[in-house]
Structure formats: structure tokens, C-alpha cells
Amino acid sequence: VANLGLYDYNDDTDILHSSNASTLAVDAGSRFADEGLNILSGNTLTFGTGETVNTHDIAINGTLTSSGTGALNISGSWDNNSVFNKSGETVTFTSGGAETIDSTGSITNTFNGIEFNNGAGSWTLSSDLNVAGVLTISNGVVNASNKTITLSGSGTPFVVLGTFNYQTSTVKFTGSSATNVSGGDYYSLQLLPSANSITFTLGGDPTVYGDLVAGNGVNTGVVIDAGVSIVNVAGDFTIAANTAFQAPDTMSVNGDWVNEGTFTHNSGIVNLNGSGNKLLTTGGDPFYTLNISNAGGAGNDDVTVSGDLTVEFDSSFSTGTLRLDVNDPNVSITGNFQLNMTWTKQDNGSSTTTFDAGNIVGMVLSDNNGTKQDLGDVIIDGTTGSVVLSAGVKMTDLTITANGIFSLSGYGFSFTAPAAVENSGIFRLQGGETLTNVSNLDINTGTVEYVGDGDTFVTDYVVKDFGATDYFNLKINAVDSNDTFGIEAAKSIAGTFDMTSGGFANYDNGGVAYYLSVTGLTTINGGIFSFGDVGTAFG
């Protein structure tokens, strides 16, 4: 730059430029509004530390080289057709009008630092933009068009104080050390750490109107920490291999969910929304709260699950079709579950759906569909909790574990075809429920408990009949002591009979008595046990 001052505006005002020891002013006399600096083919202009170049437009047809931490101030457009060699410089655009940033046809084009700073200015990308340091939009509008912006700097390489008009662009963060990813709006956002064992941290509440990609699948030990309140993705969300994604409080995805790495839910909410057929590839990692609402109509609203599906808290599957029949994943839900969508069960004969109450007393299971969905082979499990219906359900098979408690709470229960319940825990009824295709509630293990409706009014129930042997263990434990339980046929209990509250009679409402046979121990700790004139055998 200093060499350009050997003979310049200061020597002859007919010469456009001036150059002192550190600053090149292309229009030294400020006589023009659209002057330009054109570096011709075969020529090189170098500016270094402490040097400044001021111009309106710049056209690089030769070579522009930064050799230090100089400054390049441009009040017009950028046109790089050849070579721009960066160093530690900052290029600042200060136009008050509409300009373009164009590196089409260039050989090297990466900026170190670039800043846009005029509230009245707007800059449109005419080619992809590569920034190794920091891209700062201090004032004005940057129109990204359909171009790709690659930010290879670390720290905080993208600062938006003005307006970033994302349009249909892609922004890639490719830093090689810890990087903060600015919040705000993007079209497509790719978080692609270029080194092993580093963390990218999302800031603000980013909204991605296209796809979000976490990780490049190559570098290992990568962590994407979305420790923000809300992340919204209108397109697909992909966690690449070797990448751990730390979830935000709430994350909504309208497209495919593809987990090829690791997803940590952080007790957050995931909403799978949108429309059209899509994939839910879990990678076997659990969700905390999962809500699915997929529009599109029959044949165009499928959510096809690949990998075991685990939800550790509440979930609501409201619209669309959940396809479990394609890849036959196991499903495990620990928390309240509301089903309003079509459920296409696993069909391989070995995969199961488990509702595990843990220590939740009254974990809700509800199929709110008008036509009940076949939930397939179901397991009811728990620790001290219970699974409670708030609407009728339908299954292919039911197994209640030794710690499982399944309460119908007055709602209907059906099997798709005649089958027996495998009950090692507690199957609890009020007494008035309709059981369809249920052969028995297990005559070898488990307890069937009748509790009534608990409404304080007198209600007479009939203990259900299942054939030659009706129950293993039978318990009468009315929540409301006014409720009574009678029989309308002879009853055979292969295990124990236990009564703690309410009334039990071995006859029906017409006074007709039936034989009651109990093989095991009979314990009456409360309530009223009434005998008819037909024998009762204990032990």
C-alpha cells in the first residue's frame, strides 16, 4: 500500500487515489460515489498489519493479499474473480444501499473477518461465502439467497445484531475447537465440528426452516449442546455417528428424526409434528416426553419407527399412523400415554410394547380412538406404581409382571382373538367392565382384585366367570364399602381368597346360591361375607 504513495493525489489532483504510510484511499478527493479498485490479472496488491484500504467497489482479477491484521473498507460491492489471500484482516462493508458479495469464478475466496455495518445497507450473496474468523452483521440486512455460508472459526463465529435474511441458504459451522452457535433463524443449519472431542453450544432459541444436521459422522467425541429453551426444525433432524446431542427444554421437528449417534433427552419435550410420511429413527436412545402429531391423511401420514422406542415420561400420539410393523421395534413407555392416532402393531411375534408405571400410582393408559387400536403384545410392569385405563384398550396379548398392577377403572378391555391374560401381578377391575375375547385372567399365578367404583353409592357387581377354574388368587377390596360382589355361577379359585372391604355373597341378586371352591387360604379382614344355602369349600 505504501508504494502506491510514490506519486498519488497528493502530488497531482488528477490522480484518483492517495496513499500515505498506512492508508490507501481509492477516491482521495471524494469526487465520485462509485469509484472502484480493480486489481488486474497478473498484478498483486498486498496490505498488511496497520494498513487500511478504502474503496467503493472492488474487483479482484489478479491477486489481493492480506499479510497481517489490516483493514479493507468497502462502501460498495465485492467481486472476486481470482485470488484473495486472507490473513488476520477484517473486511467491512458500509454501503447505505443495495450491494452484492460475489466470489463466482474465484480460486481462493475465504475471508478472515467480515462485517456488515450500515443500517440503511443491504448485501446479497451472489456466491457461497467462506469465513475463517467472525462474520458480524452489526447493522443492515444480509440476504443469503440460496448460498452456503461456511464458518470455520471457533469461539463465536457468527454475530447477528442487524438482520440475517436466511432465505433458502445453508449455514455450516465447522470450527475445530469449542464453538458457540448463534440463535435466531436459519434455513438449513449444519453443525460440523472438524476435530475430535469438542463441543458446539447452541445459543438463543434457534428456528431452522429447513434441515438441522448435528455432526459430520467422522470426528469422534463430538458434543452438540442445545442447552437452550426451544429449538424448532421445520425439516429433517439428523444426529450423525460419533455425535452426542444434548437436548433443549423443548424441541419440535416437522420432518424425519434420524439418530445415528447419541440423543440425551435432559428431561425435555420432543414434538414430532408436520405432515407426510416420515421416519423416526431412535438409535435406541430414550425420549423423556414425546408427542407425535402428523397430518396428511391415510397413506401420507406414516411415522415409521426404526430402533426401539422408549419414552421415560408422558407421551401423546395424536394424529397420523404409527408404523411399528415395518421394523418391529420394542416400545417402552413410562408415564401417561394418550393414543389418538392409528397404531400399526409389530408383527414379528416377538417384539413387545411395555407400559412401565415404575413408582407412579395411576399412570394413565388411554386409547381415545373410536375404533380401538390393537396395541400388540403388551407388558404391564412397575415397581410400586399402577397402570390405569382412562379409555378402553385392545391388545393381541397381555402379560402382567410380578410387580405390575393393571387397573381397568371401569373401561372395556379386549383381545383381538380369544386369549388368556398372563398375570403374575394384579389385574384390577371395578366389576362392571366388558371383557371381550378374554379366556381367563390367569389361573396359575397372579391376583384378580375387585374394587368397585368408589362413588359412595351402593352398587352390585358380578364376579366374572371363566370356566372350570376361574381365578388363581381372588381379592375383594372395595374402595367404597357399600359396593357388593356376587356370583352367578359356581366359582373355583385355585389359589387364595382375600376380602378386606365391601360385601361378597355366593349368590346372585335373585337369591340363587352357587358353589364357591377355594383351594388355598381364605382371609377375611373386613367387609361382609354372606353365604347362601349352597356349600362353600375352603382349603
Buried (B, 14 or more C-beta within 10 A) or exposed (E): BBEBBEEBBEEEEEEBBBBBEBBBBBBBEEEEEEBBBBBEEEEEBBBBBEBBBBBBBBBBBBBBBBBEBBBBBBBBBBBBBBBBBBBBBBBBBBBEEEBBBBBEEBEBBBBBBBBBBBEEBBBBBBBBBBBBBBBBBBBBBBBBBEBBBBBBBBEBBBBBEBBBBBBEBBBBBBBBEBBBBBBBBBBBBBBBBBBEEBBBBBBBBBBBBBBBBBBBBBBEEBBBBBEBEBBBBBBBBBBBBBBBBBBBBBBBBBBBBBBBBBBBBBEBBBBBBBBBBBBBBBBBBBBBBBBBBBEBEEEEBBBBBBBBBBBBBBBBBBBBBBBBBBBBBBBBBBBBBBBBBBBBBBEEEEBBBBBBBBEBEBBBBBBBBEEBBBBBBBBBBBEEBBBBBBBBBBBBBBBBBEBBBBBBBBBBBBBBEEBBBBBBBBBBBBBEBEBEEBBBBBBEBBBBBBBBBBEEEEBBBBBBBBEEBBBBBBBBBBBBBBBBBBBBBBBBBBBBBBBBBBBBBBBBEEEBBBBBBBBBEBEEEBBEBEEBEEEBEEE
